[in-house]
Amino acid sequence: MEQKTIFGAPGFDFSEINAIKFAEIWNHFDKDKSGYMEGKELDHFVEEVGTKILQKKPTKEEFKSLKKTLMSAYDLEKNGKISMVELAQMLLPNEQVFLLLFRRSVPLGSSVKFMEIWRKYDRNLSGFLTVPELENFVTDFVNQSGEMLHPNKIKEYAKSIMDLYDRNNDGLLDLKDLAQLLNLTENFLLSFRIEDSSQEERKRDFEKIFRYYDVGNTGALEGVEIDGFVKDMMEVIRGPLSANELNQFKEAVMKHSDANKDGKIQKAELAVCLGIHLKK
């Protein structure tokens, strides 16, 4: 069965690709929503590009030559795949790449900072980001970048982000979708194996863990610091969480750990939670 083409559509023009059209193109090729074009997906993309450029289906030699050229120029990670970022750099003007992808040049490395962003924009505490909430996110990002955009352009970028990252197509972004959008790095707790360590090693690791999540340096975890810790701790065990799951686990952790009921997790309380004996 012949695959549906997107570049061969009547009137298609590479020079007129905008954020919404980019989302349509990406979803056309990234069938398994892995975040990469690879294997047959990548071959399908190269063949369509070749057909559009040559005005005919490329021969085997033309296909190999074009694929080699494209991968040499745009496979920045050198992993034999094309990521969303790499495709954007191939197809979009520079300013649209910047405003569309919302991925920092330095990956977002802290779950505490990530949860601060999530709590700021999930204003109705629904556990999801709606399109209007996403528009608020886009507006703030654009303002911080020093760019000036018409409100209609804000709506366009918000829609394109929803189309790109809403993996179950329900018109909402969940916690996992936003983590992918913001390029959240590897879980901090994965570098520790507290249960397999000696008591002294456990204590040293605990000090590192507590300092990492105690962003305010207050001697206790509170607010988004607790969110970040619970998110990382439970994802070591269960994998990516939804916002509602995170809230449920947070409630359970607070019930178990917050001995003095002050809405915070004191250092000693967290040590008990992790089975660490701080006193010699």
N, C-alpha and C positions, 0 to 999 in steps of 0.2 A: 504493500500500500504506500503510495507516494505521500511524503510528509508535507504538511501545510507549510508554505513559505511566508516570511514576513517582509523580507527585503524585496521580494518580487511583486508585492502588492502594487496596484496601479497608482501612479503618482508618488511613490515613495522616493524621498530625497534625503541622503545622508546629511546634507547641510541644514536640514530643518528638524533634526532630532532635538526634542526638549525633554524635560525631566519626566513627564508623563509617558511620552513615547519610549524613553529609555526603559522605564519600568515594564512596559509592554514587551519590549524586545528581550529584556533579561528573563522575564517569566516564560517567554516562548522557548528559550533554549535551556534554562536551568529547570528541567522537568522534575527532578527529584528534590528540588529546593535545598540542595546541599550547600549553596553559597559559592559554587564553582561550576564552570563549564568544563567537563572532562569526558574522555572516552568518546562515545557516540555523539554526545551533546556537542562537544567541541568540533568533531568532524562535520556535524550538521551545520554548525555556524560557519566554518571555513568554506564549506561547499556553497552555502547561500551567498556569502560575501563574494566568492569567486564568480558565481553566476551573475551577480549584479554588476560586477566590474567588467567582466568579459562579455556579458550579454549572451552567454551560453554556458552550459554545464562544463566545468573545467575537466581537462583530461587528468589522468593519474599523475603525470609529471607536473602539470600546472597546479594541481591540488597540493602536492608535496612541497612545491616551491613556495606557494602562498602561505601554507601552514608554517613552514620554517621561518618565513619573513615575519609573519604576525607574532609568532611565539618569541622570536629573537627580540622584537621591539617592545612587546607588551607583557610577556610573562616575567614580571619583575621578581617574583618569588622563585623563579627557576624550578618550578615543581611540575611542569608539564600540564598545568591547568590555567584557566583564565578566571580570576575572581571578579566580583562585582566592581571593585575599585579599578581593576585593570581594564575592564570593558568600558567603564565610564571615561577613563583617560583616552581610550581609543575613539570613542564616539561623540563625546560631549565637549563643548567649549570649556576652557579652564574654570571660568567663574561658575558654571553649572556643576562641574565636578565638585567644587568646594561646597556649594550650597546644597547639593543633592544628598551627598553621602553622610555628612555629619560625623565623620570619623576623624578623631584627632590625630595629628602627626605622631604624638606619643600616645600609645594606647591607654585607656582608662584603667589604671592598675589597682584601684581600691574599691572593694565592695561597699565600703562606708560612703565614699563619694557617689558611687552609683546609686545607692539607696537614697541619698539626699536628693539626687535628681529625680528619682522615681516618685518620692513622696511630694516633691514640689509640684509635679504636673498631674499626678493622680489626685486631683483636688476633691473629687467626690468620693474617694476611697472605695471605688468600685472594683479595684483589682485589675483594671485595664485602662489604657489610654484611648480615649475617643478621638475622633477627627478634630473637634474644637480644642481639646487639650493638646493634641499634637501641633495644632496651629500656634498655640501659646509657646510651645517648645521651640518651634521654628522661628517665631518672632524674636524670642530672647536670643537665640543663637545668632541670628542675622544682626541684631543690634550690637551684640558683643563683638562681632567681626568688623563692625564699622560700615557694613553695607547698607544701602537704602533700597528697599523693595516695595513695589505696589502691593496692596492687600491681596489682589488677585494672584500675584506671583507667590505670595505666602501660601495661599490655598493650593496652588499647583504643586509646590514642593511638599506640602503636608500630604496631599493625595498620593504623590509618587512614592514617598517614604512608606505610607500605609500599603501601597501595592507591592513594594519590594520586600517588606519585612513581615507583613501579616501572613504567616505561613499557613494558617488554616482558613484564610479568606472569610473571616467573620466580621471584618470591618473594625477590628480592635487590635491594639498592640498589647501583648502581655509582657511579663517580666523578662522572659527568655528572648522575646523579640527585641526589646530595648537593649538587652545585654549585647546582642549581635550588632545592633545599630551603632552602639557606642564603643564597640570593639573592646569589651571588658576582658582583661587578661586572665591568666590561669588562677584558679582558687589558691589563695595564700596558704591555706591549711594543708594543701597537698604536699608541701615540702616537709611536713612533720609526721613522725610516727611515734607519738607519745606513748602508746600502749606497749611498744616494743623497746622502750628505752629504760635506762637505769633511773633511779629516783633523782639523782643529781642532774642527769640529762633532761629529765622531765621538767624539773624546776627551771633550768636554763631556757628550754623551749617555751615554757609557759610565760616567762618574762618577755620574750620576744613577741609572743602572740598578744599578750595584754597591751604592750606598747603600740603594736600595730593598730589595734582596734580602738584604743583610747586616744582618739585623734585630738580631743580637747585637752588631754593631759590633766584630767581632773581626778584620776585615781578610781574612776568608776565608769562603766559603759552606760550610755543613756541614748534614747532616741534612735537616730539612724546608725549609731555605733552598734547598738544591739541588733538592729536589722542586718547590718553587714556581717556581724559575727554569726548570727543564726543562719543566714543565707549560706555562708561558706561552710559552716559545720554540717548542716543538713544535706548540702549538695555533695559533700564527700561521701555521704552514706547513700543518698537516693538519686543523685543527679539533679538536673535543672528543675527549679521549683516554679510554680505559679505564684502570683502575689497572694492569693487566698491561702495556699498551702503555707507560705512563709508566715502569714499572720497567725495561722493555727499553731505552727511550731514555736513561734515567738511567745505566744500565750502559754504554751506548755513549759518552755524554758524559764519564763518569768515565774511561773507558779512553783517550779522546782528550785530556782536559784535565788529569787529575791526574798531572802529570809526576813529582812526588816521592812518589807513592803513600801519602799520609797520610790518604786518605779525605775530603779537603776539596778545594775549588777555591779556590786562592789568587787574589788580585786579578790578578796578572800572568798566571796560567794562564787566567783567564776572558777577559782581554784578547786573548790568543793565539787562544782559541776563537772570538772574535768578529771576529778580524782587525784588532784595534786596536793601534797602536804607541804605547805610553805614553811612551817616551823621545823627546826632541826631537832 
